[in-house]
Amino acid sequence: MSSIQKSTEELIECVKSGATYKRYRKCEKALKKYPGLSDKLNKLRGDIYRLYDGSDSEELLKNTEELQKMYQEMHKIPEVNAYLEAETELCMQVRNIYRRLVREVGIEPPEM
């Protein structure tokens, strides 16, 4: 195993042993109290991803309002909100690791 592979495995273990990841997994387990909720939540997450991935700003606003109406009932479930918050926090943590790595090795992303 190369030193990069070993360090990658160590980084993964550090993330998994951290409070952010543990909170995410705990929230994920809490959703199982509600049969079928995970499937609905995954659909919501997919819809959100597609919304942000392919919308211009005007379309984004309109589609965001439609999604909010569609999933209003789900957001009344505290476990859904806790899960989405924990997932966002974990994704931000991974994104920050990626950004730091890219910056430190000198990769310049193209301007958009």
C-alpha positions, 0 to 999 in steps of 0.5 A, spaced: 500 500 500 502 506 498 503 512 503 497 516 499 493 510 500 494 509 507 493 516 508 487 516 505 484 510 509 487 514 515 483 520 513 477 516 512 477 513 519 478 520 522 472 522 518 468 516 521 470 517 528 468 524 528 462 527 531 459 530 525 459 523 521 457 520 528 451 525 528 449 523 521 449 516 522 445 517 528 440 521 524 440 516 519 438 510 524 432 515 527 429 515 520 428 508 520 422 509 525 418 511 520 417 506 514 418 508 507 420 515 510 427 514 507 425 512 500 421 519 500 427 523 503 431 520 498 427 522 492 427 529 496 434 529 496 434 527 488 429 533 487 434 538 490 440 535 487 437 536 480 434 543 482 441 546 483 444 542 478 440 544 472 437 551 474 438 558 472 437 563 478 430 565 476 428 558 474 431 556 481 427 560 485 420 558 482 422 550 483 425 551 490 418 554 492 414 548 488 419 543 492 417 547 498 410 546 497 411 538 495 415 536 501 412 541 506 409 535 510 416 532 511 419 538 514 414 537 520 418 531 522 424 533 526 428 527 524 428 529 517 430 536 519 436 533 523 438 528 518 438 533 512 442 538 517 447 532 519 448 530 512 449 538 510 454 538 515 458 532 513 458 534 506 461 541 507 466 537 511 468 533 505 468 539 501 472 543 505 477 537 505 477 537 498 478 544 497 484 544 502 487 538 498 486 542 491 489 548 494 495 545 497 497 541 491 496 547 487 491 545 482 487 552 480 480 551 478 477 554 472 473 560 472 466 560 471 
